[in-house]
């Protein structure tokens, strides 16, 4: 795996001492970051449902337009 490149370099000057500083991204674009909600009592993952605010009916999630674009791009 290639090392990440800093997106900013500079110096921190403290009185007579200068310290070089480099800022690196926390994650690479190839890594997927996801957050899971956990039920504290059981330790099980929680699911999310879309509910119509007027009728109270559960609604299917629409596909993300970016996901369908990327899958179409990869298949070419």
N, C-alpha and C positions, 0 to 999 in steps of 0.2 A: 504494500500500500504506500502510495506517495505521501510525503509529508505535506500538510497544509501550508499554504503561503500566507504570510501576514498581510492583512488588508490595510494596516497603518503602522508606520514606524516613526519614532520620534525620540526625544530625550526628556527626561524629568530632571529638572535642575533644582537641587537642594543646596542652597548656599554656595559653597565652593565645589560641590560634587555634582557631576552630571551622570545620570544612569540611563543607558539605552533601554527603550521600551518598544515592544512589538505586540500588536493585537492580532490574535488569531480567531477565526470563526469557531464557535462552540461545537458545531457539527458540520459535516460536509454535505454537499447537495445530494450525494448518493445515499446517505443514511436517512432512514425514515424515523421521525420522532412521533410517537403517539402517546397519548395519556389515557389511562384506563381508570374508570371510577369503580371503587370496590365497596361492597356492603361490609361495614365494620363488624356486624354481628356474625355473618357467615363466612366472610372472606371471598365470596363469589363476585364475579364481574357483574356490573349493572348494564342493562341495555337501555337505549333511548328510543322513545316512540314519538312520532309527530302526530299531534292531536288537533283537529279542527276546533278553533276556539268557540265557534257558534254552535255546532252540532254535537261536539264531543266525540266524533267518529275518528278512528285511527286512520291515518293517511299514509300511503306508501311513499317512501323517499324518492325524489326525482334523481336520476343519474347526474352526476357532476359533469358539466360540459367540458371541463379540462381533461377529465379521465377518458371520456369517449374520444376526444381529439387526439390524446396521446396514444391510445390503443390503435386508432386508425392510422396514425403516423408510423407506428412500429410495424404494422402488418405490411406496409409497402416495401 
